[in-house]
Amino acid sequence: METYYPDWYSRYPNCTVDSSFTEPSNVSLFHWNSKTLKDVDKLNSMTVHQIIQTLFQ
């Protein structure tokens, strides 16, 4: 970011997180709400690898 967006980089601090952010105890923080957001691609039932393939075909 510093190379391509130096103004942005200087304005916002580094906000990286360690792997504990994605540990199983934290994964359940996201809940799919089918009333608000329709899952037409069935992403909710896919693995991470399948979702990445779907999004970046």
CHARMM-style PDB file with segment names, atoms N, HN, CA, C and O in Angstrom:
ATOM      1  N   MET     1       0.823  -1.192   0.000  1.00  0.00      PROA
ATOM      2  CA  MET     1       0.000   0.000   0.000  1.00  0.00      PROA
ATOM      3  C   MET     1       0.869   1.259   0.000  1.00  0.00      PROA
ATOM      4  O   MET     1       0.543   2.257  -0.644  1.00  0.00      PROA
ATOM      5  N   GLU     2       1.938   1.194   0.707  1.00  0.00      PROA
ATOM      6  HN  GLU     2       2.203   0.384   1.230  1.00  0.00      PROA
ATOM      7  CA  GLU     2       2.807   2.367   0.783  1.00  0.00      PROA
ATOM      8  C   GLU     2       3.354   2.753  -0.597  1.00  0.00      PROA
ATOM      9  O   GLU     2       3.505   3.936  -0.903  1.00  0.00      PROA
ATOM     10  N   THR     3       3.641   1.769  -1.404  1.00  0.00      PROA
ATOM     11  HN  THR     3       3.519   0.808  -1.156  1.00  0.00      PROA
ATOM     12  CA  THR     3       4.183   2.018  -2.743  1.00  0.00      PROA
ATOM     13  C   THR     3       3.150   2.639  -3.676  1.00  0.00      PROA
ATOM     14  O   THR     3       3.436   3.614  -4.371  1.00  0.00      PROA
ATOM     15  N   TYR     4       1.944   2.066  -3.686  1.00  0.00      PROA
ATOM     16  HN  TYR     4       1.712   1.274  -3.121  1.00  0.00      PROA
ATOM     17  CA  TYR     4       0.928   2.477  -4.651  1.00  0.00      PROA
ATOM     18  C   TYR     4       0.010   3.600  -4.170  1.00  0.00      PROA
ATOM     19  O   TYR     4      -0.501   4.382  -4.971  1.00  0.00      PROA
ATOM     20  N   TYR     5      -0.191   3.667  -2.858  1.00  0.00      PROA
ATOM     21  HN  TYR     5       0.224   3.031  -2.207  1.00  0.00      PROA
ATOM     22  CA  TYR     5      -1.096   4.681  -2.296  1.00  0.00      PROA
ATOM     23  C   TYR     5      -0.449   5.360  -1.089  1.00  0.00      PROA
ATOM     24  O   TYR     5      -0.930   5.195   0.031  1.00  0.00      PROA
ATOM     25  N   PRO     6       0.610   6.107  -1.288  1.00  0.00      PROA
ATOM     26  CA  PRO     6       1.339   6.687  -0.154  1.00  0.00      PROA
ATOM     27  C   PRO     6       0.505   7.637   0.705  1.00  0.00      PROA
ATOM     28  O   PRO     6       0.678   7.675   1.923  1.00  0.00      PROA
ATOM     29  N   ASP     7      -0.392   8.398   0.092  1.00  0.00      PROA
ATOM     30  HN  ASP     7      -0.532   8.367  -0.898  1.00  0.00      PROA
ATOM     31  CA  ASP     7      -1.231   9.304   0.888  1.00  0.00      PROA
ATOM     32  C   ASP     7      -2.151   8.521   1.815  1.00  0.00      PROA
ATOM     33  O   ASP     7      -2.288   8.834   2.998  1.00  0.00      PROA
ATOM     34  N   TRP     8      -2.765   7.513   1.256  1.00  0.00      PROA
ATOM     35  HN  TRP     8      -2.654   7.259   0.295  1.00  0.00      PROA
ATOM     36  CA  TRP     8      -3.660   6.678   2.052  1.00  0.00      PROA
ATOM     37  C   TRP     8      -2.870   5.976   3.152  1.00  0.00      PROA
ATOM     38  O   TRP     8      -3.299   5.931   4.305  1.00  0.00      PROA
ATOM     39  N   TYR     9      -1.726   5.437   2.788  1.00  0.00      PROA
ATOM     40  HN  TYR     9      -1.377   5.474   1.852  1.00  0.00      PROA
ATOM     41  CA  TYR     9      -0.897   4.710   3.740  1.00  0.00      PROA
ATOM     42  C   TYR     9      -0.461   5.593   4.915  1.00  0.00      PROA
ATOM     43  O   TYR     9      -0.426   5.134   6.056  1.00  0.00      PROA
ATOM     44  N   SER    10      -0.140   6.818   4.646  1.00  0.00      PROA
ATOM     45  HN  SER    10      -0.168   7.191   3.719  1.00  0.00      PROA
ATOM     46  CA  SER    10       0.292   7.709   5.726  1.00  0.00      PROA
ATOM     47  C   SER    10      -0.875   8.148   6.612  1.00  0.00      PROA
ATOM     48  O   SER    10      -0.676   8.510   7.772  1.00  0.00      PROA
ATOM     49  N   ARG    11      -2.072   8.115   6.073  1.00  0.00      PROA
ATOM     50  HN  ARG    11      -2.234   7.821   5.131  1.00  0.00      PROA
ATOM     51  CA  ARG    11      -3.247   8.539   6.833  1.00  0.00      PROA
ATOM     52  C   ARG    11      -3.772   7.455   7.776  1.00  0.00      PROA
ATOM     53  O   ARG    11      -4.265   7.757   8.863  1.00  0.00      PROA
ATOM     54  N   TYR    12      -3.664   6.189   7.352  1.00  0.00      PROA
ATOM     55  HN  TYR    12      -3.264   5.944   6.469  1.00  0.00      PROA
ATOM     56  CA  TYR    12      -4.231   5.086   8.145  1.00  0.00      PROA
ATOM     57  C   TYR    12      -3.129   4.189   8.683  1.00  0.00      PROA
ATOM     58  O   TYR    12      -2.205   3.836   7.950  1.00  0.00      PROA
ATOM     59  N   PRO    13      -3.214   3.820   9.938  1.00  0.00      PROA
ATOM     60  CA  PRO    13      -2.174   2.973  10.540  1.00  0.00      PROA
ATOM     61  C   PRO    13      -2.248   1.530  10.036  1.00  0.00      PROA
ATOM     62  O   PRO    13      -3.235   1.103   9.437  1.00  0.00      PROA
ATOM     63  N   ASN    14      -1.197   0.820  10.296  1.00  0.00      PROA
ATOM     64  HN  ASN    14      -0.395   1.167  10.782  1.00  0.00      PROA
ATOM     65  CA  ASN    14      -1.166  -0.598   9.974  1.00  0.00      PROA
ATOM     66  C   ASN    14      -2.224  -1.299  10.813  1.00  0.00      PROA
ATOM     67  O   ASN    14      -2.261  -1.135  12.032  1.00  0.00      PROA
ATOM     68  N   CYS    15      -3.069  -2.066  10.178  1.00  0.00      PROA
ATOM     69  HN  CYS    15      -3.039  -2.199   9.188  1.00  0.00      PROA
ATOM     70  CA  CYS    15      -4.141  -2.733  10.922  1.00  0.00      PROA
ATOM     71  C   CYS    15      -4.128  -4.234  10.674  1.00  0.00      PROA
ATOM     72  O   CYS    15      -5.184  -4.866  10.648  1.00  0.00      PROA
ATOM     73  N   THR    16      -2.954  -4.807  10.493  1.00  0.00      PROA
ATOM     74  HN  THR    16      -2.096  -4.294  10.514  1.00  0.00      PROA
ATOM     75  CA  THR    16      -2.862  -6.246  10.304  1.00  0.00      PROA
ATOM     76  C   THR    16      -3.185  -6.954  11.616  1.00  0.00      PROA
ATOM     77  O   THR    16      -3.030  -6.393  12.701  1.00  0.00      PROA
ATOM     78  N   VAL    17      -3.632  -8.182  11.491  1.00  0.00      PROA
ATOM     79  HN  VAL    17      -3.759  -8.638  10.610  1.00  0.00      PROA
ATOM     80  CA  VAL    17      -3.960  -8.990  12.666  1.00  0.00      PROA
ATOM     81  C   VAL    17      -3.242 -10.321  12.566  1.00  0.00      PROA
ATOM     82  O   VAL    17      -2.854 -10.746  11.478  1.00  0.00      PROA
ATOM     83  N   ASP    18      -3.066 -10.971  13.689  1.00  0.00      PROA
ATOM     84  HN  ASP    18      -3.381 -10.626  14.573  1.00  0.00      PROA
ATOM     85  CA  ASP    18      -2.436 -12.283  13.645  1.00  0.00      PROA
ATOM     86  C   ASP    18      -3.479 -13.357  13.341  1.00  0.00      PROA
ATOM     87  O   ASP    18      -4.662 -13.049  13.195  1.00  0.00      PROA
ATOM     88  N   SER    19      -3.059 -14.576  13.248  1.00  0.00      PROA
ATOM     89  HN  SER    19      -2.098 -14.826  13.366  1.00  0.00      PROA
ATOM     90  CA  SER    19      -3.956 -15.658  12.845  1.00  0.00      PROA
ATOM     91  C   SER    19      -5.066 -15.938  13.856  1.00  0.00      PROA
ATOM     92  O   SER    19      -6.054 -16.582  13.504  1.00  0.00      PROA
ATOM     93  N   SER    20      -4.938 -15.478  15.091  1.00  0.00      PROA
ATOM     94  HN  SER    20      -4.135 -14.955  15.377  1.00  0.00      PROA
ATOM     95  CA  SER    20      -5.994 -15.717  16.081  1.00  0.00      PROA
ATOM     96  C   SER    20      -7.317 -15.089  15.655  1.00  0.00      PROA
ATOM     97  O   SER    20      -8.384 -15.496  16.112  1.00  0.00      PROA
ATOM     98  N   PHE    21      -7.236 -14.097  14.777  1.00  0.00      PROA
ATOM     99  HN  PHE    21      -6.369 -13.765  14.406  1.00  0.00      PROA
ATOM    100  CA  PHE    21      -8.450 -13.442  14.287  1.00  0.00      PROA
ATOM    101  C   PHE    21      -9.336 -14.414  13.522  1.00  0.00      PROA
ATOM    102  O   PHE    21     -10.553 -14.238  13.480  1.00  0.00      PROA
ATOM    103  N   THR    22      -8.745 -15.431  12.922  1.00  0.00      PROA
ATOM    104  HN  THR    22      -7.756 -15.575  12.957  1.00  0.00      PROA
ATOM    105  CA  THR    22      -9.516 -16.386  12.124  1.00  0.00      PROA
ATOM    106  C   THR    22      -9.649 -17.752  12.785  1.00  0.00      PROA
ATOM    107  O   THR    22     -10.046 -18.715  12.129  1.00  0.00      PROA
ATOM    108  N   GLU    23      -9.334 -17.850  14.036  1.00  0.00      PROA
ATOM    109  HN  GLU    23      -9.012 -17.068  14.569  1.00  0.00      PROA
ATOM    110  CA  GLU    23      -9.479 -19.125  14.733  1.00  0.00      PROA
ATOM    111  C   GLU    23     -10.952 -19.503  14.804  1.00  0.00      PROA
ATOM    112  O   GLU    23     -11.825 -18.636  14.770  1.00  0.00      PROA
ATOM    113  N   PRO    24     -11.224 -20.802  14.904  1.00  0.00      PROA
ATOM    114  CA  PRO    24     -12.628 -21.263  14.904  1.00  0.00      PROA
ATOM    115  C   PRO    24     -13.549 -20.548  15.894  1.00  0.00      PROA
ATOM    116  O   PRO    24     -14.730 -20.360  15.603  1.00  0.00      PROA
ATOM    117  N   SER    25     -13.038 -20.154  17.039  1.00  0.00      PROA
ATOM    118  HN  SER    25     -12.079 -20.308  17.276  1.00  0.00      PROA
ATOM    119  CA  SER    25     -13.899 -19.473  18.007  1.00  0.00      PROA
ATOM    120  C   SER    25     -14.400 -18.128  17.489  1.00  0.00      PROA
ATOM    121  O   SER    25     -15.429 -17.635  17.952  1.00  0.00      PROA
ATOM    122  N   ASN    26     -13.690 -17.527  16.535  1.00  0.00      PROA
ATOM    123  HN  ASN    26     -12.854 -17.927  16.159  1.00  0.00      PROA
ATOM    124  CA  ASN    26     -14.083 -16.231  15.993  1.00  0.00      PROA
ATOM    125  C   ASN    26     -14.862 -16.330  14.679  1.00  0.00      PROA
ATOM    126  O   ASN    26     -15.501 -15.367  14.256  1.00  0.00      PROA
ATOM    127  N   VAL    27     -14.806 -17.471  14.054  1.00  0.00      PROA
ATOM    128  HN  VAL    27     -14.287 -18.254  14.397  1.00  0.00      PROA
ATOM    129  CA  VAL    27     -15.419 -17.622  12.740  1.00  0.00      PROA
ATOM    130  C   VAL    27     -16.928 -17.435  12.803  1.00  0.00      PROA
ATOM    131  O   VAL    27     -17.520 -16.939  11.844  1.00  0.00      PROA
ATOM    132  N   SER    28     -17.547 -17.807  13.873  1.00  0.00      PROA
ATOM    133  HN  SER    28     -17.066 -18.209  14.652  1.00  0.00      PROA
ATOM    134  CA  SER    28     -19.002 -17.717  13.983  1.00  0.00      PROA
ATOM    135  C   SER    28     -19.517 -16.286  14.145  1.00  0.00      PROA
ATOM    136  O   SER    28     -20.720 -16.084  14.306  1.00  0.00      PROA
ATOM    137  N   LEU    29     -18.635 -15.295  14.105  1.00  0.00      PROA
ATOM    138  HN  LEU    29     -17.657 -15.458  13.975  1.00  0.00      PROA
ATOM    139  CA  LEU    29     -19.073 -13.917  14.247  1.00  0.00      PROA
ATOM    140  C   LEU    29     -19.905 -13.444  13.062  1.00  0.00      PROA
ATOM    141  O   LEU    29     -20.717 -12.529  13.201  1.00  0.00      PROA
ATOM    142  N   PHE    30     -19.711 -14.053  11.907  1.00  0.00      PROA
ATOM    143  HN  PHE    30     -19.051 -14.796  11.794  1.00  0.00      PROA
ATOM    144  CA  PHE    30     -20.484 -13.699  10.727  1.00  0.00      PROA
ATOM    145  C   PHE    30     -21.685 -14.615  10.623  1.00  0.00      PROA
ATOM    146  O   PHE    30     -21.546 -15.838  10.621  1.00  0.00      PROA
ATOM    147  N   HSD    31     -22.864 -14.022  10.537  1.00  0.00      PROA
ATOM    148  HN  HSD    31     -22.976 -13.028  10.538  1.00  0.00      PROA
ATOM    149  CA  HSD    31     -24.092 -14.797  10.391  1.00  0.00      PROA
ATOM    150  C   HSD    31     -24.785 -14.378   9.113  1.00  0.00      PROA
ATOM    151  O   HSD    31     -24.997 -13.193   8.855  1.00  0.00      PROA
ATOM    152  N   TRP    32     -25.131 -15.365   8.327  1.00  0.00      PROA
ATOM    153  HN  TRP    32     -24.959 -16.327   8.536  1.00  0.00      PROA
ATOM    154  CA  TRP    32     -25.800 -15.098   7.055  1.00  0.00      PROA
ATOM    155  C   TRP    32     -27.246 -14.725   7.328  1.00  0.00      PROA
ATOM    156  O   TRP    32     -27.948 -15.447   8.036  1.00  0.00      PROA
ATOM    157  N   ASN    33     -27.691 -13.625   6.784  1.00  0.00      PROA
ATOM    158  HN  ASN    33     -27.121 -13.039   6.209  1.00  0.00      PROA
ATOM    159  CA  ASN    33     -29.074 -13.194   6.955  1.00  0.00      PROA
ATOM    160  C   ASN    33     -29.758 -13.258   5.590  1.00  0.00      PROA
ATOM    161  O   ASN    33     -29.589 -12.360   4.766  1.00  0.00      PROA
ATOM    162  N   SER    34     -30.518 -14.305   5.356  1.00  0.00      PROA
ATOM    163  HN  SER    34     -30.656 -15.034   6.025  1.00  0.00      PROA
ATOM    164  CA  SER    34     -31.125 -14.517   4.041  1.00  0.00      PROA
ATOM    165  C   SER    34     -32.241 -13.517   3.728  1.00  0.00      PROA
ATOM    166  O   SER    34     -32.647 -13.386   2.573  1.00  0.00      PROA
ATOM    167  N   LYS    35     -32.735 -12.819   4.736  1.00  0.00      PROA
ATOM    168  HN  LYS    35     -32.406 -12.925   5.674  1.00  0.00      PROA
ATOM    169  CA  LYS    35     -33.761 -11.800   4.478  1.00  0.00      PROA
ATOM    170  C   LYS    35     -33.133 -10.536   3.872  1.00  0.00      PROA
ATOM    171  O   LYS    35     -33.769  -9.837   3.083  1.00  0.00      PROA
ATOM    172  N   THR    36     -31.908 -10.260   4.241  1.00  0.00      PROA
ATOM    173  HN  THR    36     -31.392 -10.828   4.882  1.00  0.00      PROA
ATOM    174  CA  THR    36     -31.220  -9.059   3.779  1.00  0.00      PROA
ATOM    175  C   THR    36     -30.381  -9.313   2.537  1.00  0.00      PROA
ATOM    176  O   THR    36     -30.378  -8.508   1.605  1.00  0.00      PROA
ATOM    177  N   LEU    37     -29.679 -10.419   2.529  1.00  0.00      PROA
ATOM    178  HN  LEU    37     -29.681 -11.072   3.286  1.00  0.00      PROA
ATOM    179  CA  LEU    37     -28.740 -10.714   1.457  1.00  0.00      PROA
ATOM    180  C   LEU    37     -29.020 -12.103   0.909  1.00  0.00      PROA
ATOM    181  O   LEU    37     -28.842 -13.099   1.611  1.00  0.00      PROA
ATOM    182  N   LYS    38     -29.451 -12.174  -0.324  1.00  0.00      PROA
ATOM    183  HN  LYS    38     -29.596 -11.366  -0.895  1.00  0.00      PROA
ATOM    184  CA  LYS    38     -29.769 -13.456  -0.953  1.00  0.00      PROA
ATOM    185  C   LYS    38     -28.485 -14.172  -1.360  1.00  0.00      PROA
ATOM    186  O   LYS    38     -27.547 -13.549  -1.857  1.00  0.00      PROA
ATOM    187  N   ASP    39     -28.455 -15.462  -1.148  1.00  0.00      PROA
ATOM    188  HN  ASP    39     -29.217 -15.968  -0.745  1.00  0.00      PROA
ATOM    189  CA  ASP    39     -27.286 -16.281  -1.465  1.00  0.00      PROA
ATOM    190  C   ASP    39     -27.528 -17.033  -2.777  1.00  0.00      PROA
ATOM    191  O   ASP    39     -27.619 -18.261  -2.797  1.00  0.00      PROA
ATOM    192  N   VAL    40     -27.628 -16.280  -3.859  1.00  0.00      PROA
ATOM    193  HN  VAL    40     -27.553 -15.283  -3.843  1.00  0.00      PROA
ATOM    194  CA  VAL    40     -27.958 -16.881  -5.152  1.00  0.00      PROA
ATOM    195  C   VAL    40     -26.865 -17.816  -5.666  1.00  0.00      PROA
ATOM    196  O   VAL    40     -27.155 -18.732  -6.435  1.00  0.00      PROA
ATOM    197  N   ASP    41     -25.614 -17.601  -5.254  1.00  0.00      PROA
ATOM    198  HN  ASP    41     -25.379 -16.857  -4.628  1.00  0.00      PROA
ATOM    199  CA  ASP    41     -24.516 -18.469  -5.683  1.00  0.00      PROA
ATOM    200  C   ASP    41     -24.250 -19.608  -4.698  1.00  0.00      PROA
ATOM    201  O   ASP    41     -23.343 -20.415  -4.902  1.00  0.00      PROA
ATOM    202  N   LYS    42     -25.040 -19.666  -3.638  1.00  0.00      PROA
ATOM    203  HN  LYS    42     -25.777 -19.010  -3.472  1.00  0.00      PROA
ATOM    204  CA  LYS    42     -24.902 -20.710  -2.605  1.00  0.00      PROA
ATOM    205  C   LYS    42     -23.525 -20.678  -1.942  1.00  0.00      PROA
ATOM    206  O   LYS    42     -22.956 -21.724  -1.629  1.00  0.00      PROA
ATOM    207  N   LEU    43     -22.999 -19.478  -1.731  1.00  0.00      PROA
ATOM    208  HN  LEU    43     -23.461 -18.629  -1.985  1.00  0.00      PROA
ATOM    209  CA  LEU    43     -21.688 -19.321  -1.095  1.00  0.00      PROA
ATOM    210  C   LEU    43     -21.674 -19.862   0.331  1.00  0.00      PROA
ATOM    211  O   LEU    43     -20.646 -20.345   0.806  1.00  0.00      PROA
ATOM    212  N   ASN    44     -22.793 -19.782   0.998  1.00  0.00      PROA
ATOM    213  HN  ASN    44     -23.628 -19.390   0.611  1.00  0.00      PROA
ATOM    214  CA  ASN    44     -22.888 -20.217   2.386  1.00  0.00      PROA
ATOM    215  C   ASN    44     -22.551 -21.698   2.555  1.00  0.00      PROA
ATOM    216  O   ASN    44     -22.089 -22.108   3.620  1.00  0.00      PROA
ATOM    217  N   SER    45     -22.774 -22.490   1.530  1.00  0.00      PROA
ATOM    218  HN  SER    45     -23.149 -22.156   0.665  1.00  0.00      PROA
ATOM    219  CA  SER    45     -22.500 -23.926   1.630  1.00  0.00      PROA
ATOM    220  C   SER    45     -21.163 -24.330   1.010  1.00  0.00      PROA
ATOM    221  O   SER    45     -20.845 -25.519   0.967  1.00  0.00      PROA
ATOM    222  N   MET    46     -20.372 -23.364   0.527  1.00  0.00      PROA
ATOM    223  HN  MET    46     -20.630 -22.398   0.562  1.00  0.00      PROA
ATOM    224  CA  MET    46     -19.095 -23.663  -0.131  1.00  0.00      PROA
ATOM    225  C   MET    46     -17.926 -23.591   0.844  1.00  0.00      PROA
ATOM    226  O   MET    46     -18.000 -22.967   1.903  1.00  0.00      PROA
ATOM    227  N   THR    47     -16.847 -24.253   0.444  1.00  0.00      PROA
ATOM    228  HN  THR    47     -16.787 -24.760  -0.416  1.00  0.00      PROA
ATOM    229  CA  THR    47     -15.592 -24.120   1.187  1.00  0.00      PROA
ATOM    230  C   THR    47     -14.941 -22.801   0.773  1.00  0.00      PROA
ATOM    231  O   THR    47     -15.356 -22.183  -0.208  1.00  0.00      PROA
ATOM    232  N   VAL    48     -13.935 -22.374   1.509  1.00  0.00      PROA
ATOM    233  HN  VAL    48     -13.598 -22.876   2.306  1.00  0.00      PROA
ATOM    234  CA  VAL    48     -13.226 -21.141   1.182  1.00  0.00      PROA
ATOM    235  C   VAL    48     -12.628 -21.234  -0.219  1.00  0.00      PROA
ATOM    236  O   VAL    48     -12.699 -20.284  -0.998  1.00  0.00      PROA
ATOM    237  N   HSD    49     -12.046 -22.372  -0.527  1.00  0.00      PROA
ATOM    238  HN  HSD    49     -11.988 -23.144   0.105  1.00  0.00      PROA
ATOM    239  CA  HSD    49     -11.437 -22.563  -1.850  1.00  0.00      PROA
ATOM    240  C   HSD    49     -12.487 -22.424  -2.963  1.00  0.00      PROA
ATOM    241  O   HSD    49     -12.221 -21.790  -3.983  1.00  0.00      PROA
ATOM    242  N   GLN    50     -13.659 -23.004  -2.777  1.00  0.00      PROA
ATOM    243  HN  GLN    50     -13.876 -23.519  -1.948  1.00  0.00      PROA
ATOM    244  CA  GLN    50     -14.727 -22.911  -3.774  1.00  0.00      PROA
ATOM    245  C   GLN    50     -15.217 -21.471  -3.929  1.00  0.00      PROA
ATOM    246  O   GLN    50     -15.505 -21.025  -5.039  1.00  0.00      PROA
ATOM    247  N   ILE    51     -15.309 -20.755  -2.823  1.00  0.00      PROA
ATOM    248  HN  ILE    51     -15.075 -21.117  -1.921  1.00  0.00      PROA
ATOM    249  CA  ILE    51     -15.761 -19.350  -2.885  1.00  0.00      PROA
ATOM    250  C   ILE    51     -14.761 -18.510  -3.670  1.00  0.00      PROA
ATOM    251  O   ILE    51     -15.155 -17.697  -4.506  1.00  0.00      PROA
ATOM    252  N   ILE    52     -13.482 -18.698  -3.410  1.00  0.00      PROA
ATOM    253  HN  ILE    52     -13.161 -19.358  -2.731  1.00  0.00      PROA
ATOM    254  CA  ILE    52     -12.449 -17.948  -4.129  1.00  0.00      PROA
ATOM    255  C   ILE    52     -12.516 -18.244  -5.615  1.00  0.00      PROA
ATOM    256  O   ILE    52     -12.411 -17.334  -6.437  1.00  0.00      PROA
ATOM    257  N   GLN    53     -12.688 -19.503  -5.963  1.00  0.00      PROA
ATOM    258  HN  GLN    53     -12.773 -20.242  -5.295  1.00  0.00      PROA
ATOM    259  CA  GLN    53     -12.810 -19.865  -7.376  1.00  0.00      PROA
ATOM    260  C   GLN    53     -14.034 -19.211  -7.997  1.00  0.00      PROA
ATOM    261  O   GLN    53     -13.968 -18.733  -9.130  1.00  0.00      PROA
ATOM    262  N   THR    54     -15.133 -19.180  -7.289  1.00  0.00      PROA
ATOM    263  HN  THR    54     -15.188 -19.568  -6.369  1.00  0.00      PROA
ATOM    264  CA  THR    54     -16.371 -18.578  -7.802  1.00  0.00      PROA
ATOM    265  C   THR    54     -16.200 -17.083  -7.997  1.00  0.00      PROA
ATOM    266  O   THR    54     -16.623 -16.540  -9.018  1.00  0.00      PROA
ATOM    267  N   LEU    55     -15.593 -16.417  -7.043  1.00  0.00      PROA
ATOM    268  HN  LEU    55     -15.250 -16.858  -6.213  1.00  0.00      PROA
ATOM    269  CA  LEU    55     -15.453 -14.970  -7.117  1.00  0.00      PROA
ATOM    270  C   LEU    55     -14.428 -14.504  -8.139  1.00  0.00      PROA
ATOM    271  O   LEU    55     -14.584 -13.442  -8.741  1.00  0.00      PROA
ATOM    272  N   PHE    56     -13.380 -15.295  -8.335  1.00  0.00      PROA
ATOM    273  HN  PHE    56     -13.253 -16.158  -7.846  1.00  0.00      PROA
ATOM    274  CA  PHE    56     -12.272 -14.858  -9.190  1.00  0.00      PROA
ATOM    275  C   PHE    56     -12.068 -15.750 -10.411  1.00  0.00      PROA
ATOM    276  O   PHE    56     -10.935 -16.034 -10.799  1.00  0.00      PROA
ATOM    277  N   GLN    57     -13.147 -16.177 -10.998  1.00  0.00      PROA
ATOM    278  HN  GLN    57     -14.068 -15.946 -10.682  1.00  0.00      PROA
ATOM    279  CA  GLN    57     -13.071 -17.025 -12.190  1.00  0.00      PROA
ATOM    280  C   GLN    57     -12.434 -16.293 -13.341  1.00  0.00      PROA
ATOM    281  OT1 GLN    57     -12.288 -16.855 -14.426  1.00  0.00      PROA
TER     282      GLN     57
END
